[in-house]
Each structure stands twice: as structure tokens, then as C-alpha cells.
Amino acid sequence: MKHADIIVIGGGATGAACALGLVREKAGTVLMLDKTFGIYRPSRANFGLTGYLLKGLNDAVYAKWAFKAIQEWAEFGPQLEQDSGISLDFALNGVGEPFLCEEEKAVRVQQTQQLKEMAEVNGYKYNCEILDRYEFSQLIPKMELGEKVIGGMFSSDNGHVNPLFMLRAMRKTYINEGGIFIAGESVMEIIPGQSHTIIKTNIESYVCSKVVVAAGHGSTRLLNHLGVKLPLFPLRGQLMVTNRQPPMLPIPLFLVRQTGEGTFMIGVSIEQAGHDIGTTVEAMNSQAKKAIELFPIMAEFNWVRSWGAIRVITQDDSPVYDTIPGHDNIFVLVGHSAVSLASLHSSIIPKWIISGRKPKEIENLGLRRFHV
Ligand SMILES: Cc1cc2nc3c(=O)[nH]c(=O)nc-3n(C[C@H](O)[C@H](O)[C@H](O)COP(=O)(O)OP(=O)(O)OC[C@H]3O[C@@H](n4cnc5c(N)ncnc54)[C@H](O)[C@@H]3O)c2cc1C
């Protein structure tokens, strides 16, 4: 049987960020296992926003955590680029959302007010402005807004990244700094023991002191065996990509962003479709129509690719960070927005795993809130 100090199950955005943090903290032999061929891999299929905008409406703890993650991205992003030698197409130059009617605006004004008040109580500043049409158009001088746009919201310290480059950079740096990555092995079972845990894959058995379950939706089956019912459900998002265009959209918007290569990503739908990663004509139509309402010039772009992906969502949208009952060496990290949260998954979370002392700021982001 092979041995590691810590085994991380899942090499997606969450697992890779955490594994990287563990090797940087000199946590001993760290082994990251990923079955690789799974279809539910949102880490390779997401929109790439690094933001706290509108996060934590249901939960002040998560709102503050998401805010902190973006503050830390300012250091985490450039450091990762330097260590990996991979440019991430990363920028923290703001994220916006246009309003196409008064109703949309009214909802965002109320939510922004709520988040600002929450932040004030919790000692930080939620940065978001509500802009009129003229002010919003000044953010995007090279693209004419559609006539329906009445204004928008804008937060100047949110941002975006190429999520594929981010994942590659985290995995590369992790390996360069001594981590072991085994792709193509699927964990079948976690067998807890007194002081050690056995991890059985479809190929091999491993023994380790600590286990981190960061397998997205794959975590549900693994933890079911141990009597833990994860409160996760799938929520599909569909994305479409256009052909390359000259740079013209300097900031990402919730619906549209221009990538470093020049393509426009359009999305993202929110649908209950189980684990079906298919795409639908309805979603493509509706997304494309909205993008054109926003920027009429987009009617001239060619749509070249599309895909669906499954979000890893909890009942209250906040992530889960916990150990499982009776086994304080088996850690669970699951939830949405793992791109935005990668900075903290690579810093505070690994320190918790090594020390066993859960930081106060995430005390309430555990399983107990769901009575698991
Ligand atoms: C359409 C869409 C848009 C999104 N946009 C954004 C965004 O703009 N910003 C943002 O922050 N987040 C966004 N997200 C969310 C983000 O993509 C996810 O939070 C993130 O990908 C989750 O990463 P993960 O590593 O937790 O899970 P996953 O990406 O699911 O990774 C889990 C990994 O575990 C592996 N695995 C599973 N079971 C096993 C097993 N038994 N043995 C070994 N390996 C296993 C899988 O192969 C997989 O690689 C978006 C998601 C979607 C679907």
C-alpha cells in the first residue's frame, strides 16, 4: 500500500488550490487524485469571474469570505503567474451588470443596499455603484449600448481570469513545488481508521493521515459511504463563445465577457436539468438575444462553440468547509464559486487542514448548518 501524509481527492479548482497551498505550507507528502474523465467538471467550463459581487445575500459570513477572497486575489493571481510562468489573463479591473428594465434595476438596488449594510456591520466596505445609462456607457466606450439599457451596476475591484489557465497554473506549480498528482484514478472508497485512513481507488490503495474531499459532485457518493449526506444539488449553466474580435469590452459583465484571445463568452443560464450537461436551443437563443439587446454589434459576431456545465450548489449557496462527524482528519471542501475563492482555498484552508484549528471566519460554513 502506498503512503502519503495528505490525500486530496479531486484536482478541480478547489482541490488544486488546496493542494497547492498544502505543498507551499510544507505539509509533507501531498497526493492529489483525480479521475479526470468525469463529465461534471465545472472547473473547465465556467465563466471565469473572480468576484464578490452579489455573493452572500443569504449569509453575511459568506459575503465577507467572498470579499476577502478577492482582496487576496490581488496577490494570489500575480504570484501564481510568476511561479507557474503561465499568464492567467487575470485582471481586477471591475465587473458590471447592465439593467435592461426598471424591475431589474430595482432588485439590484435593493440587494446592493442589503450587502452594503451587511458589510458595514461586519467591518468592511462593499464596493458597488449603481450607474445611469451615460455613466455605464463610459465604462465601455468602444461598444455602443442597446437602446433598452437604462444603466447598470459596477464594482471596480472584482475581476476575471482564464479558468483553464488558472487550473493549469495551480497544478503545474503544485507539482513543481513537490506535490504528486495522479490523474486517471477514481477514488472508490474512503475507509477511516484510528489514526490513518485508507483510500481505495479503481487501481491502487493508499494510506494517509489526512484526507481532503474536494471532488465536487463526486463528493456526495464518497461521503454517503461514511453516513454523511451532502446538501448539494446540480444547477446547469450554458455558455456560448463567439469568434475572435479586436479588444473592445474592457470589463467583464455578468452576461458577456471578452477573453484575452478576443472571443466573447456569453452566458450563463441557470437551469434545473439534473446532471445533464447538454445544451439547448432555447438557452442559446435567449442568451444571444439578451447579448444583442445589450450590444447590438454582437449580432455581427459568429457563434462558434457552446457547452453546458453543472454547478456545485448548496442549499444556501455558501460553500461547505468541515470535517465529518467522528473523523476530524477527513475534510470536506465543496461549493460554488471555486474560481473566486481559489485564493483562500490556497491559503487559509490549507493552514486549517494542517493545524486542525478551524478559523473563526469559516466556523459557520460547516455541515451543521444543514443539520447533517
Ligand atoms: C456555467 C458555470 C459558470 C461558472 N462561473 C463561475 C465564475 O464565473 N466564477 C466562479 O468563481 N465560479 C464559477 N462557477 C463555479 C465553478 O466552476 C465551480 O465552483 C468549480 O469549478 C468547482 O470546482 P471543484 O474543484 O469544487 O469541483 P469540480 O470542478 O467538479 O472538480 C472536482 C474534481 O473531482 C474529480 N472527482 C470527482 N469524483 C472523484 C473520485 N471519486 N475520485 C477522483 N476524482 C474525483 C473530478 O474529476 C473533478 O476534476 C461556474 C460554474 C458553472 C457550471
The ligand as an SDF file (V2000), in Angstrom:
LIG
                    3D

 53 58  0  0  0  0  0  0  0  0999 V2000
  -21.6500   27.5540  -16.0730 C   0  0  0  0  0  0  0  0  0  0  0  0
  -20.8270   27.8450  -14.8670 C   0  0  0  0  0  0  0  0  0  0  0  0
  -20.2590   29.0930  -14.6980 C   0  0  0  0  0  0  0  0  0  0  0  0
  -19.4990   29.3660  -13.5620 C   0  0  0  0  0  0  0  0  0  0  0  0
  -18.8920   30.5750  -13.4370 N   0  0  0  0  0  0  0  0  0  0  0  0
  -18.1080   30.8280  -12.3670 C   0  0  0  0  0  0  0  0  0  0  0  0
  -17.4400   32.0600  -12.2340 C   0  0  0  0  0  0  0  0  0  0  0  0
  -17.5600   32.9200  -13.0840 O   0  0  0  0  0  0  0  0  0  0  0  0
  -16.6610   32.2620  -11.1440 N   0  0  0  0  0  0  0  0  0  0  0  0
  -16.5220   31.3100  -10.1600 C   0  0  0  0  0  0  0  0  0  0  0  0
  -15.8370   31.5500   -9.1700 O   0  0  0  0  0  0  0  0  0  0  0  0
  -17.1350   30.1140  -10.2720 N   0  0  0  0  0  0  0  0  0  0  0  0
  -17.9160   29.8480  -11.3500 C   0  0  0  0  0  0  0  0  0  0  0  0
  -18.5190   28.6390  -11.4820 N   0  0  0  0  0  0  0  0  0  0  0  0
  -18.3340   27.6680  -10.4150 C   0  0  0  0  0  0  0  0  0  0  0  0
  -17.0040   26.9420  -10.5190 C   0  0  0  0  0  0  0  0  0  0  0  0
  -16.8240   26.4730  -11.8190 O   0  0  0  0  0  0  0  0  0  0  0  0
  -17.0260   25.7910   -9.5250 C   0  0  0  0  0  0  0  0  0  0  0  0
  -17.2110   26.3160   -8.2390 O   0  0  0  0  0  0  0  0  0  0  0  0
  -15.7530   24.9990   -9.5370 C   0  0  0  0  0  0  0  0  0  0  0  0
  -15.4410   24.5380  -10.8080 O   0  0  0  0  0  0  0  0  0  0  0  0
  -15.8810   23.8260   -8.5850 C   0  0  0  0  0  0  0  0  0  0  0  0
  -14.6350   23.2570   -8.5250 O   0  0  0  0  0  0  0  0  0  0  0  0
  -14.4060   21.9250   -7.6970 P   0  0  0  0  0  0  0  0  0  0  0  0
  -12.9920   21.6100   -7.8070 O   0  0  0  0  0  0  0  0  0  0  0  0
  -15.0100   22.1050   -6.3500 O   0  0  0  0  0  0  0  0  0  0  0  0
  -15.3300   20.8680   -8.4320 O   0  0  0  0  0  0  0  0  0  0  0  0
  -15.0980   20.1670   -9.8680 P   0  0  0  0  0  0  0  0  0  0  0  0
  -14.6950   21.1250  -10.8970 O   0  0  0  0  0  0  0  0  0  0  0  0
  -16.3280   19.3490  -10.0890 O   0  0  0  0  0  0  0  0  0  0  0  0
  -13.8730   19.2460   -9.6140 O   0  0  0  0  0  0  0  0  0  0  0  0
  -13.9940   18.0760   -8.9030 C   0  0  0  0  0  0  0  0  0  0  0  0
  -12.9470   17.1340   -9.4210 C   0  0  0  0  0  0  0  0  0  0  0  0
  -13.0510   15.9410   -8.6470 O   0  0  0  0  0  0  0  0  0  0  0  0
  -12.8570   14.8430   -9.5150 C   0  0  0  0  0  0  0  0  0  0  0  0
  -13.5280   13.6880   -8.9130 N   0  0  0  0  0  0  0  0  0  0  0  0
  -14.8460   13.5240   -8.6830 C   0  0  0  0  0  0  0  0  0  0  0  0
  -15.0820   12.3430   -8.0940 N   0  0  0  0  0  0  0  0  0  0  0  0
  -13.8700   11.7460   -7.9620 C   0  0  0  0  0  0  0  0  0  0  0  0
  -13.4520   10.4940   -7.4450 C   0  0  0  0  0  0  0  0  0  0  0  0
  -14.3140    9.6040   -6.9380 N   0  0  0  0  0  0  0  0  0  0  0  0
  -12.1290   10.1900   -7.4860 N   0  0  0  0  0  0  0  0  0  0  0  0
  -11.2160   11.0700   -8.0100 C   0  0  0  0  0  0  0  0  0  0  0  0
  -11.5820   12.2680   -8.5110 N   0  0  0  0  0  0  0  0  0  0  0  0
  -12.8760   12.5910   -8.4840 C   0  0  0  0  0  0  0  0  0  0  0  0
  -13.4590   15.2580  -10.8630 C   0  0  0  0  0  0  0  0  0  0  0  0
  -12.8480   14.5620  -11.9430 O   0  0  0  0  0  0  0  0  0  0  0  0
  -13.1530   16.7560  -10.8920 C   0  0  0  0  0  0  0  0  0  0  0  0
  -11.9700   17.0510  -11.6030 O   0  0  0  0  0  0  0  0  0  0  0  0
  -19.3010   28.3550  -12.5870 C   0  0  0  0  0  0  0  0  0  0  0  0
  -19.8660   27.0940  -12.7700 C   0  0  0  0  0  0  0  0  0  0  0  0
  -20.6190   26.8320  -13.8970 C   0  0  0  0  0  0  0  0  0  0  0  0
  -21.1990   25.4740  -14.0760 C   0  0  0  0  0  0  0  0  0  0  0  0
  1  2  1  0
  2  3  1  0
  2 52  2  0
  3  4  2  0
  4  5  1  0
  4 50  1  0
  5  6  2  0
  6  7  1  0
  6 13  1  0
  7  8  2  0
  7  9  1  0
  9 10  1  0
 10 11  2  0
 10 12  1  0
 12 13  2  0
 13 14  1  0
 14 15  1  0
 14 50  1  0
 15 16  1  0
 16 17  1  0
 16 18  1  0
 18 19  1  0
 18 20  1  0
 20 21  1  0
 20 22  1  0
 22 23  1  0
 23 24  1  0
 24 25  2  0
 24 26  1  0
 24 27  1  0
 27 28  1  0
 28 29  2  0
 28 30  1  0
 28 31  1  0
 31 32  1  0
 32 33  1  0
 33 34  1  0
 33 48  1  0
 34 35  1  0
 35 36  1  0
 35 46  1  0
 36 37  1  0
 36 45  1  0
 37 38  2  0
 38 39  1  0
 39 40  1  0
 39 45  2  0
 40 41  1  0
 40 42  2  0
 42 43  1  0
 43 44  2  0
 44 45  1  0
 46 47  1  0
 46 48  1  0
 48 49  1  0
 50 51  2  0
 51 52  1  0
 52 53  1  0
M  END
$$$$
